[in-house]
Amino acid sequence: MSLARAIAVAIALFMGLPALIILAALAGPVGWIVAAVVLPIAVLAVLLWLGWFRRRDDDGPYGGSYDDSDTMPR
């Protein structure tokens, strides 16, 4: 993803998600539940997906090696 596209997505989420929460809260009791429960769970799911399922082999400290070899500094 290019930097410009990533910035555009971040700005859209930064402005759009609070607006979505406000609109859901204005919808009444069902909207309150959506705003308080469903949206945070959805945001957590997206963050976990981005951090875990889209990881690459070279992510992480020490070259990304997570095997049993002795790569940790002492």
C-alpha positions as CSV (number, residue, x, y, z in Angstrom):
1,M,0.0,0.0,0.0
2,S,1.4,3.4,-0.9
3,L,2.0,6.0,1.7
4,A,-0.6,8.4,0.3
5,R,-3.2,5.6,0.3
6,A,-2.3,4.6,3.9
7,I,-2.6,8.3,5.0
8,A,-6.0,8.6,3.3
9,V,-7.3,5.4,5.0
10,A,-6.0,6.6,8.4
11,I,-7.7,10.0,8.0
12,A,-11.0,8.4,6.9
13,L,-11.0,6.1,9.9
14,F,-10.0,8.8,12.2
15,M,-13.0,10.9,11.1
16,G,-15.4,8.2,10.1
17,L,-15.3,5.9,13.1
18,P,-16.4,8.6,15.6
19,A,-19.1,9.7,13.2
20,L,-20.3,6.1,13.0
21,I,-20.4,5.8,16.8
22,I,-22.4,9.0,17.1
23,L,-24.8,8.0,14.4
24,A,-25.3,4.5,16.0
25,A,-25.9,6.1,19.4
26,L,-28.5,8.5,18.0
27,A,-30.4,5.4,16.6
28,G,-31.7,4.5,20.0
29,P,-31.1,1.6,22.4
30,V,-30.0,-0.9,19.6
31,G,-27.6,1.8,18.4
32,W,-26.2,2.2,21.9
33,I,-25.4,-1.5,22.0
34,V,-23.8,-1.4,18.6
35,A,-21.7,1.7,19.6
36,A,-20.7,0.3,22.9
37,V,-20.1,-3.4,22.1
38,V,-20.1,-4.3,18.4
39,L,-17.9,-1.4,17.1
40,P,-15.1,-1.9,19.6
41,I,-15.0,-5.6,19.0
42,A,-14.9,-5.0,15.3
43,V,-12.0,-2.5,15.7
44,L,-10.2,-5.1,17.9
45,A,-10.7,-7.8,15.2
46,V,-9.3,-5.5,12.5
47,L,-6.3,-4.6,14.6
48,L,-5.6,-8.3,15.4
49,W,-6.0,-9.2,11.7
50,L,-3.6,-6.5,10.7
51,G,-1.1,-7.5,13.3
52,W,-1.3,-11.2,13.3
53,F,-2.6,-12.6,10.0
54,R,-0.8,-10.1,7.8
55,R,2.6,-10.6,9.5
56,R,5.6,-11.4,7.4
57,D,8.6,-13.6,8.1
58,D,10.9,-10.7,8.7
59,D,8.7,-9.0,11.3
60,G,9.9,-8.8,14.8
61,P,13.1,-8.5,16.7
62,Y,16.3,-10.5,16.0
63,G,15.6,-11.0,12.3
64,G,12.1,-12.5,12.9
65,S,13.5,-15.9,13.9
66,Y,11.1,-17.6,16.3
67,D,12.5,-21.1,16.3
68,D,14.4,-22.9,19.1
69,S,17.8,-21.6,18.1
70,D,19.7,-19.5,20.6
71,T,19.3,-16.0,19.0
72,M,18.5,-14.0,22.2
73,P,21.2,-11.8,23.5
74,R,22.4,-12.5,27.1
